[in-house]
């Protein structure tokens, strides 16, 4: 896995139609310690991201219980 110096503190994804009058894009907004990064995704890209997140999430270990 790639080592990264900055990790996302908060991640949101939302369809805004942004830029205006362009409902065919989804804006993925990542907020990190260095600021906000916005990514415009096509429908195909958004579906691929969602599929990858879902596949990865199923492989996550169960949360550890605190003692």
C-alpha positions in Angstrom: 0.0 0.0 0.0 1.2 3.5 -0.8 2.6 5.5 2.2 0.9 9.0 2.3 2.0 12.0 4.3 -1.5 13.4 4.5 -4.7 11.5 5.4 -8.2 12.7 5.0 -9.8 14.0 8.2 -13.3 14.1 6.8 -14.6 12.8 3.5 -17.9 13.8 1.8 -19.4 12.9 -1.5 -22.4 14.7 -3.0 -24.0 15.4 -6.3 -24.3 19.1 -6.7 -24.7 19.8 -10.4 -21.6 21.9 -9.9 -20.4 23.6 -12.0 -23.8 25.1 -12.5 -26.1 23.5 -15.0 -24.0 20.3 -15.1 -26.0 17.6 -13.4 -23.9 14.9 -15.1 -21.0 15.2 -12.6 -20.6 14.1 -9.0 -18.3 16.2 -6.9 -16.1 14.3 -4.4 -14.9 16.7 -1.8 -12.0 15.6 0.4 -11.1 17.7 3.4 -7.5 17.2 4.8 -5.2 19.1 7.1 -3.9 20.9 4.0 -7.4 22.1 2.9 -10.2 20.9 0.6 -9.7 19.0 -2.6 -12.6 18.7 -5.0 -12.8 16.1 -7.8 -15.4 16.1 -10.5 -16.4 12.5 -11.5 -18.4 11.2 -14.4 -21.1 8.7 -13.8 -18.8 5.8 -14.8 -16.0 7.1 -12.5 -18.4 7.6 -9.6 -19.7 4.0 -10.0 -16.2 2.6 -10.1 -15.2 4.5 -6.9 -18.4 3.3 -5.2 -17.7 -0.3 -6.3 -14.1 -0.1 -5.1 -15.2 1.3 -1.7 -17.8 -1.4 -1.3 -15.4 -4.1 -2.1 -12.8 -2.7 0.2 -15.3 -2.2 3.0 -16.3 -5.9 2.9 -12.7 -6.8 3.5 -12.3 -4.7 6.6 -11.8 -6.4 9.9 -14.5 -6.1 12.6 -13.9 -3.1 14.9 -11.9 -4.0 18.0 -13.8 -3.7 21.3 -12.3 -1.5 23.9 -11.5 -3.2 27.2 
